[in-house]
């Protein structure tokens, strides 16, 4: 399935994306899902995770702004998705921010089999048990060998990894794809990575047996959205709006 075919399928099927999201970026993630043609539900009460996940075509887990209930919900939703063969995408936001967050994300990885893990370099090295400089949830580390890092994480977690940055690296631990392009404006918009994770969910929903392909499509599509939005932007706010418009317009 090509990227264009995948987009057409998303818009035809309108797959339900169950997103346990970052409070900071939930609105943008939901609007992006709608713009690309999917249907978001941002449920996170542990009591309804099994029922909601059963309806979804993909489950997207984000560990930004976490608490105990959200981690419980993420484990329950992920496990329910695994039982039904539904793709699970994890965005381990700020995994290196505190030992408590790292411990809970590691527990999540033990209990839930992922389809795609989307992380920045700092988050990736934290999951590998290395060290990286982080500021809040953003990576300040300079990747000395990002490709090796991405492959090592994919092999450790047994999933497809999207290591996002100026150049996105997508790997299943063996095959490596690089996705270039985009816009420097991406760094001025909160949640660009969170939104990419939702796109991974949308593309995986329509090609669940091809997670590497889905992840490459999501990364390339997001870079294309940024390139289309940049000439229309006068600053971060207008760029954010133009991104959503681009997601709805690109074929």
N, C-alpha and C positions, 0 to 999 in steps of 0.2 A: 504494500500500500504506500503510495506516494504521500507527501505532506498535503498536497492539494486534495487528494482523495480522502485522506483522514479528516481534513477540515470539512469537506462536504458531508462526510458521514456524521461528524459531530453535529453539524447544523440540521441534518435530517433526523437524527435520533434524539437529540437534546438529552444526552445522558445525565442522570442525577449524580452530582458530586457531593458526597458527604464530607464536609470540611470541619475539622476541629481546629479552629484558627487562632491566630495571634490577635488579641483585641485591638492592637494598633493598626492592623492591616485587614481586618475581616471585611470591611465594607468594600475596599478596593478589590480584594480577592473575589468577593461575590459578584461585583460588577464586571470584572474581567471574565469570569465564567459565563455570565449572561452574554457578554459581547462576542465571545467566541462561538456561542451557540449552545453551551451546556446549561444545566439547571442546578444552582447551588442550594444546599441546605446546611446551615451553620449550627447544627445541633451539637451540644456537648454535655448534656445531663447524663450521667452514668446509667440512670434507670432506663433510658430508652435507646441505648447504643445498639443493642441486638436488633431491635425493630427497624431503626433507621438504616443501619448498615445493610440489612436485608433488602432494602429498596434501592440501594445505590448501585451505580455502575463502576464507581471507584471511590476509595476512601483516602482523604488527604489529611495527614496528621502534622500539626505544627506546634512546636514546643515553646514558642514565644509566649510571654506573660503567663507562665504556668502556675498551677497550684496542685494540691493532692488530688482533688476531684477531676481536674482536667487530665492528669496522667492516668488515673483510673479509667476515665472515659476513653482515652486513646488506646489503652491496652484492650479494653472490651470491644471497641469498634474494630480494631485491627484483627483481633482473634475471630470475631464474627465474619469479617471479610475473608479471612483465610479459610474458614470452614466452607464458604460458598464460592471460592475461587475468584473473588473480586480483587482487582489490583489495589495495593496499598502503597501510598507514597508518604515518605517521612521527610520533613524539613526540621532538622535538629537545631533550631534557632538557639544560639547562645550556649551550646552544650558545654563550653569551657568556662562559662560565667561563674559557676559555683559547683562544689562537690555534690550538693544535693541534686542539682539538675543533671549532672553527668551520671550519677547513680541511677536516677529514674529513667533516663534515656537508655542506659545500658540494660536495665530491666526490660524496657519496652522491646529492645532488640532481641532479647532472649525469648520473649513470649510471642512475638509477631514476626512472621516472615514477610519481608518487604519486597515490593516489585521494583521500586525506584527510590533511591535516597538522593536528595538534592541538598548540597551543602556548599559553603564557601571554604576556602583553604584552612582558615583557622579552626573551623568546626571539624573538618576532616582530620586534621592532625590530632585534635583533642580526642576524637573517637578512636584513633589509632594508638592513643596512650603516649603521644609525643608531647611537645610543648610548642605553643604558638602565642604570639602577642595578640590579645584581643582588647577591644575597647567597646564595652557594652556587648552588643551581639554582633558587631561588625568586625571583620578580620582586618588586622593591620599587618599581618605577617606577609613577608615577601616570599613567594613560593620558589624554593631553590630547585625543586623537581616536582612540579605539580602533577605531571603525568604519572610518575611512579607513585605519588601519594594517592591519586584517584584509583589506580589499579590495585594498590594494596588494600584500600578500603573496600573496594568491590569484592575482592577475594575474601576479606575477613568477614564481611557481613553477608556474603553470598547474594548480591543483588546488583542491579545496574546503578551506577553512581553518576550523577551530574555534578561536576565540580565547577561552579559558576564563577565568573569573573570577567575581565576584559575579553578573554577568550574562554569559552566554555569547553570543558573536556567531558566527554561522555564515554563510559566504558563499562563492560561487563566483567572486567578483570583480565580479559584477553585482548579483545578488539578495542581500539581506541579511536574515537572521532573527535576532531576539534571543530568548534563552531565559532567563527570570528564575525566581526561586524558590530552592530549596535550603536550606542551613543554614550558619550561621557555624561550626558544628563541623567543616565540611570543611577549614578552615584548620589544624585541630589533628591531622589524620590524614595521615601520610606517604603519598604516592602517590595522592592522589585524582585528580590529573591523569593519571597513568599508567593508572589503572583506567578513566578515561573513554576513553582511547585504545583500550583493549581492547574497550570497548563499541562504539566506532566500527567496529572490526573485525567484531564480531558482527553488527551491523546491516547493514554493507556486504556481508557474506558472503551474505545472503539477498536483497539488492537491489543487485547489483553495477553495474547500469546507472543507478542513481539515488543517486549519492554524496551529493548535497546533502540529499536526503530522509533518507538513512541517518544523516548527521551530526546533523541536527536531532533525529531520533528518539533517538539516543544521548544527546545533551545533555539533552533533556527528561526522558528516563528516569532519568538520573543525578540530576537535580534532584529528581524525584519520590521516588527512593530516599532522598535526604537528608532530605526533608520527613517521610517516613514514619518514618525512624530517629530523628530528633531527640527526639520526646517519650519515647522509650524509653531514652534515653541518660542516664547519670549523669556521663559524662566521655568523654575520647577513646577509651578502650579499649572501653567498652560501645557507643559510637557506631559504631565500626568493625565490631563484630559485628552490630549492628542494620542496618548498610548491606547486608551480605551477605544477611541474612535478607530485607530488603526487596526486593533484586534477585530473589530466588527467589519472592516472593509477589505482586509487582505484575503485573497482567495487561495 
